[in-house]
Amino acid sequence: MGISGQGSFNRKRRRDPAGVLKAERERERERERERERERER
């Protein structure tokens, strides 16, 4: 079933924390950009 496929996908992601860390860093950068924009106003 599709559920089993999703499980394997989640497991793979957990095994590769590098990708997760990258996403977290990207989100942080976006937040910083938003703060800078607010300060300019």
Phi and psi restraints in degrees (range 20) as a CNS / XPLOR table:
assign (resid 1 and name C) (resid 2 and name N)
       (resid 2 and name CA) (resid 2 and name C) 1.0 -63.3 20.0 2
assign (resid 2 and name N) (resid 2 and name CA)
       (resid 2 and name C) (resid 3 and name N) 1.0 -31.5 20.0 2
assign (resid 2 and name C) (resid 3 and name N)
       (resid 3 and name CA) (resid 3 and name C) 1.0 -58.5 20.0 2
assign (resid 3 and name N) (resid 3 and name CA)
       (resid 3 and name C) (resid 4 and name N) 1.0 -45.0 20.0 2
assign (resid 3 and name C) (resid 4 and name N)
       (resid 4 and name CA) (resid 4 and name C) 1.0 -59.3 20.0 2
assign (resid 4 and name N) (resid 4 and name CA)
       (resid 4 and name C) (resid 5 and name N) 1.0 -41.8 20.0 2
assign (resid 4 and name C) (resid 5 and name N)
       (resid 5 and name CA) (resid 5 and name C) 1.0 -60.9 20.0 2
assign (resid 5 and name N) (resid 5 and name CA)
       (resid 5 and name C) (resid 6 and name N) 1.0 -43.1 20.0 2
assign (resid 5 and name C) (resid 6 and name N)
       (resid 6 and name CA) (resid 6 and name C) 1.0 -60.7 20.0 2
assign (resid 6 and name N) (resid 6 and name CA)
       (resid 6 and name C) (resid 7 and name N) 1.0 -42.3 20.0 2
assign (resid 6 and name C) (resid 7 and name N)
       (resid 7 and name CA) (resid 7 and name C) 1.0 -57.3 20.0 2
assign (resid 7 and name N) (resid 7 and name CA)
       (resid 7 and name C) (resid 8 and name N) 1.0 -47.0 20.0 2
assign (resid 7 and name C) (resid 8 and name N)
       (resid 8 and name CA) (resid 8 and name C) 1.0 -62.3 20.0 2
assign (resid 8 and name N) (resid 8 and name CA)
       (resid 8 and name C) (resid 9 and name N) 1.0 -38.1 20.0 2
assign (resid 8 and name C) (resid 9 and name N)
       (resid 9 and name CA) (resid 9 and name C) 1.0 -62.8 20.0 2
assign (resid 9 and name N) (resid 9 and name CA)
       (resid 9 and name C) (resid 10 and name N) 1.0 -46.5 20.0 2
assign (resid 9 and name C) (resid 10 and name N)
       (resid 10 and name CA) (resid 10 and name C) 1.0 -60.8 20.0 2
assign (resid 10 and name N) (resid 10 and name CA)
       (resid 10 and name C) (resid 11 and name N) 1.0 -42.6 20.0 2
assign (resid 10 and name C) (resid 11 and name N)
       (resid 11 and name CA) (resid 11 and name C) 1.0 -59.9 20.0 2
assign (resid 11 and name N) (resid 11 and name CA)
       (resid 11 and name C) (resid 12 and name N) 1.0 -42.7 20.0 2
assign (resid 11 and name C) (resid 12 and name N)
       (resid 12 and name CA) (resid 12 and name C) 1.0 -60.7 20.0 2
assign (resid 12 and name N) (resid 12 and name CA)
       (resid 12 and name C) (resid 13 and name N) 1.0 -43.9 20.0 2
assign (resid 12 and name C) (resid 13 and name N)
       (resid 13 and name CA) (resid 13 and name C) 1.0 -63.0 20.0 2
assign (resid 13 and name N) (resid 13 and name CA)
       (resid 13 and name C) (resid 14 and name N) 1.0 -41.3 20.0 2
assign (resid 13 and name C) (resid 14 and name N)
       (resid 14 and name CA) (resid 14 and name C) 1.0 -62.7 20.0 2
assign (resid 14 and name N) (resid 14 and name CA)
       (resid 14 and name C) (resid 15 and name N) 1.0 -34.6 20.0 2
assign (resid 14 and name C) (resid 15 and name N)
       (resid 15 and name CA) (resid 15 and name C) 1.0 -71.6 20.0 2
assign (resid 15 and name N) (resid 15 and name CA)
       (resid 15 and name C) (resid 16 and name N) 1.0 -19.9 20.0 2
assign (resid 15 and name C) (resid 16 and name N)
       (resid 16 and name CA) (resid 16 and name C) 1.0 -115.9 20.0 2
assign (resid 16 and name N) (resid 16 and name CA)
       (resid 16 and name C) (resid 17 and name N) 1.0 76.7 20.0 2
assign (resid 16 and name C) (resid 17 and name N)
       (resid 17 and name CA) (resid 17 and name C) 1.0 -66.4 20.0 2
assign (resid 17 and name N) (resid 17 and name CA)
       (resid 17 and name C) (resid 18 and name N) 1.0 -20.6 20.0 2
assign (resid 17 and name C) (resid 18 and name N)
       (resid 18 and name CA) (resid 18 and name C) 1.0 -55.2 20.0 2
assign (resid 18 and name N) (resid 18 and name CA)
       (resid 18 and name C) (resid 19 and name N) 1.0 -46.5 20.0 2
assign (resid 18 and name C) (resid 19 and name N)
       (resid 19 and name CA) (resid 19 and name C) 1.0 -61.7 20.0 2
assign (resid 19 and name N) (resid 19 and name CA)
       (resid 19 and name C) (resid 20 and name N) 1.0 -42.0 20.0 2
assign (resid 19 and name C) (resid 20 and name N)
       (resid 20 and name CA) (resid 20 and name C) 1.0 -63.2 20.0 2
assign (resid 20 and name N) (resid 20 and name CA)
       (resid 20 and name C) (resid 21 and name N) 1.0 -44.5 20.0 2
assign (resid 20 and name C) (resid 21 and name N)
       (resid 21 and name CA) (resid 21 and name C) 1.0 -60.5 20.0 2
assign (resid 21 and name N) (resid 21 and name CA)
       (resid 21 and name C) (resid 22 and name N) 1.0 -40.6 20.0 2
assign (resid 21 and name C) (resid 22 and name N)
       (resid 22 and name CA) (resid 22 and name C) 1.0 -59.0 20.0 2
assign (resid 22 and name N) (resid 22 and name CA)
       (resid 22 and name C) (resid 23 and name N) 1.0 -46.3 20.0 2
assign (resid 22 and name C) (resid 23 and name N)
       (resid 23 and name CA) (resid 23 and name C) 1.0 -61.2 20.0 2
assign (resid 23 and name N) (resid 23 and name CA)
       (resid 23 and name C) (resid 24 and name N) 1.0 -42.9 20.0 2
assign (resid 23 and name C) (resid 24 and name N)
       (resid 24 and name CA) (resid 24 and name C) 1.0 -61.1 20.0 2
assign (resid 24 and name N) (resid 24 and name CA)
       (resid 24 and name C) (resid 25 and name N) 1.0 -44.9 20.0 2
assign (resid 24 and name C) (resid 25 and name N)
       (resid 25 and name CA) (resid 25 and name C) 1.0 -60.9 20.0 2
assign (resid 25 and name N) (resid 25 and name CA)
       (resid 25 and name C) (resid 26 and name N) 1.0 -41.9 20.0 2
assign (resid 25 and name C) (resid 26 and name N)
       (resid 26 and name CA) (resid 26 and name C) 1.0 -59.8 20.0 2
assign (resid 26 and name N) (resid 26 and name CA)
       (resid 26 and name C) (resid 27 and name N) 1.0 -43.7 20.0 2
assign (resid 26 and name C) (resid 27 and name N)
       (resid 27 and name CA) (resid 27 and name C) 1.0 -62.3 20.0 2
assign (resid 27 and name N) (resid 27 and name CA)
       (resid 27 and name C) (resid 28 and name N) 1.0 -41.8 20.0 2
assign (resid 27 and name C) (resid 28 and name N)
       (resid 28 and name CA) (resid 28 and name C) 1.0 -61.8 20.0 2
assign (resid 28 and name N) (resid 28 and name CA)
       (resid 28 and name C) (resid 29 and name N) 1.0 -43.6 20.0 2
assign (resid 28 and name C) (resid 29 and name N)
       (resid 29 and name CA) (resid 29 and name C) 1.0 -59.6 20.0 2
assign (resid 29 and name N) (resid 29 and name CA)
       (resid 29 and name C) (resid 30 and name N) 1.0 -42.4 20.0 2
assign (resid 29 and name C) (resid 30 and name N)
       (resid 30 and name CA) (resid 30 and name C) 1.0 -60.9 20.0 2
assign (resid 30 and name N) (resid 30 and name CA)
       (resid 30 and name C) (resid 31 and name N) 1.0 -43.4 20.0 2
assign (resid 30 and name C) (resid 31 and name N)
       (resid 31 and name CA) (resid 31 and name C) 1.0 -62.1 20.0 2
assign (resid 31 and name N) (resid 31 and name CA)
       (resid 31 and name C) (resid 32 and name N) 1.0 -42.0 20.0 2
assign (resid 31 and name C) (resid 32 and name N)
       (resid 32 and name CA) (resid 32 and name C) 1.0 -61.3 20.0 2
assign (resid 32 and name N) (resid 32 and name CA)
       (resid 32 and name C) (resid 33 and name N) 1.0 -43.3 20.0 2
assign (resid 32 and name C) (resid 33 and name N)
       (resid 33 and name CA) (resid 33 and name C) 1.0 -59.4 20.0 2
assign (resid 33 and name N) (resid 33 and name CA)
       (resid 33 and name C) (resid 34 and name N) 1.0 -43.7 20.0 2
assign (resid 33 and name C) (resid 34 and name N)
       (resid 34 and name CA) (resid 34 and name C) 1.0 -60.7 20.0 2
assign (resid 34 and name N) (resid 34 and name CA)
       (resid 34 and name C) (resid 35 and name N) 1.0 -42.5 20.0 2
assign (resid 34 and name C) (resid 35 and name N)
       (resid 35 and name CA) (resid 35 and name C) 1.0 -62.0 20.0 2
assign (resid 35 and name N) (resid 35 and name CA)
       (resid 35 and name C) (resid 36 and name N) 1.0 -42.2 20.0 2
assign (resid 35 and name C) (resid 36 and name N)
       (resid 36 and name CA) (resid 36 and name C) 1.0 -60.8 20.0 2
assign (resid 36 and name N) (resid 36 and name CA)
       (resid 36 and name C) (resid 37 and name N) 1.0 -43.2 20.0 2
assign (resid 36 and name C) (resid 37 and name N)
       (resid 37 and name CA) (resid 37 and name C) 1.0 -60.7 20.0 2
assign (resid 37 and name N) (resid 37 and name CA)
       (resid 37 and name C) (resid 38 and name N) 1.0 -43.3 20.0 2
assign (resid 37 and name C) (resid 38 and name N)
       (resid 38 and name CA) (resid 38 and name C) 1.0 -62.7 20.0 2
assign (resid 38 and name N) (resid 38 and name CA)
       (resid 38 and name C) (resid 39 and name N) 1.0 -40.4 20.0 2
assign (resid 38 and name C) (resid 39 and name N)
       (resid 39 and name CA) (resid 39 and name C) 1.0 -64.2 20.0 2
assign (resid 39 and name N) (resid 39 and name CA)
       (resid 39 and name C) (resid 40 and name N) 1.0 -39.1 20.0 2
assign (resid 39 and name C) (resid 40 and name N)
       (resid 40 and name CA) (resid 40 and name C) 1.0 -60.0 20.0 2
assign (resid 40 and name N) (resid 40 and name CA)
       (resid 40 and name C) (resid 41 and name N) 1.0 -35.8 20.0 2
